[in-house]
Amino acid sequence: MAYEIQADCASGGTLYAIVRTPAGQVWHPTGRAFEEWGAGGHGVGDYAIPLTDRGGSRYVGDFDGNIPDGTYCIQVFSQAGVDPADADALVCSREIVWAGVGELTAVKLLANRSVQDRITRAIDYYDDDGRTVLLTLQPVDDPDTTSVTPQ
């Protein structure tokens, strides 16, 4: 993916991100799975996603496309030493609603393209590129029920 992780911090440092589930499990990029912290002898360096200093106090990094759709917490840390360490300072954190192919935001749902199928009545909401479906809303006959399927 491309630059879904963003953090504002004075340029010139080394920042990295950690992705967690609401239950606190952490994403292990090499293993492509969520796990309890320290499982398999893994440490902070095994979970760290490096961020790139783009200048002007903006750091960016990629959200792993292997992470399944869902809601996650992104924590950003400032690396004090040569390698990521448990004692590194937390710079910021935020929640992301991940649709499997991109971040799902209200702006994307309201400002980007949406198309309703006249037969099934399903509504596809598209990413900024206008081709990638982020979310499908499937109305049903029951007025109190709607089915939402992240893509």
N, C-alpha and C positions, 0 to 999 in steps of 0.2 A: 504494500500500500504506500501512500505518500504523505508524509508530514501530518498525520492525524494527532500525533503527540506534540504539544507546543507548550513552552514555558518561557516566562519572562524573568530574566536574571541578568545581572551585569555581565557583559561579555568578557571573555578571557579565562573563564573557568572550564571545568570539565563536569558536565551533567549527565546523568543517566536516569532512566525511568524503570519502574517496576509496575507490573499490571497484576491486580488482585480481583478475585471474585468478591461478591458481597459477604461470603462466609469467611473471607480472609485467605483463601488459597492463593498461591502465587504462580504466575505463568513461567514455565521453564522452556525458553525458546528452543534449546537443542532437543529436548524431549518432546516438544510440541504438545504439552499437556499441563494442566493445572495440578498442583500438588501442595501438600503441607510444607511450610518453610522448613528447610533442612533435610527433607526426604532424600534418601540415597546419598547422604553426605554433601548435598549441594549447599552452597553458600551464596551470599549476595552477588558475587561475581557471576554466578551461573544464571541469575535471574535478571541481571542488568541489561537494559536496552540502551545503547549509547545514543546520545543526542548530539546534534551538530550545531555549533555556534554559527548563526547566520548574520552576526553583527547586529548592532543596535539593540542589544539586550534581548535577543530572540533566539531561542534554541528549538530545534525541531527534530523529530524522529518518526519512524514508521511503526504503526500499529500492525502487529503480525497478522497477516491474512489467514493464518491457520487457526486463529482464535475463533471459536464458534460465536454466533450471534448471542447477544445478551447485554447486561449492564455490568460495567466494571469500574474499578477505581484505578486511576493512574497516579502513582506517587513519583515525584521528581526529586532527586537527591543531588547535592553538590559533592563531588568526589574530592576528598582532602588529600589523599595520598596517591601512590602510583596505581593502585587497584581499588575497585569499590570495596567498602568496608561497612560493617554494621554501625559504626559510629558516625558515618557521614550524615550531614545535616539535611533535613527535609526542607526543600525549597517551596514546594507547593503540591497540591493534589487536586484532582477533580474527577467527576464521574463522567463516563462516556457510555452512550447507548450505541452498541456496535451492531450493525445489521449484517455482518459477515463480509460485506464488500465495501463498507464505508460507515462513517458515523451518521446516526440518525438524529437530526435536529428539527426543531419546529420550523426554522427558516427554510430548510430543505423541503419540508412537506408543504409549506405555504408558497414559497417563491419558485420552486422548480416545477418541472413538468409532471403532470399526473394524467393518466388515461384510464377511462372507464370502458370496460367491455360491455357492449349493449346487450349481449345474450346472458352472460353470467353475472353481470353487474359488478364484477371484481374491479377494484381501482388499484392500479399500479402507480406508486410514487417513485420517481426517478432521482438519481444522484445529479450532481452538477454537470456531468458529461452528457446527460440527456439519453443515455443508453442503458445504464446500469440500474436495475430495479432494486430499490432499498427496502420497500415494504409493499405488501399486497393486502388491501382491505377487502374482505369478502362480506358484503351485507347478506343477511338471511331474512326470511319472512317474519321471524319473531322480532317485533320492534324493540325488544330489550336485549337482543343478542347481536354481536358483530364478531367476526373471526378475523384476526390479524395474523399474517404470516410474514415474518422477516425473511428476506431473500438472502 
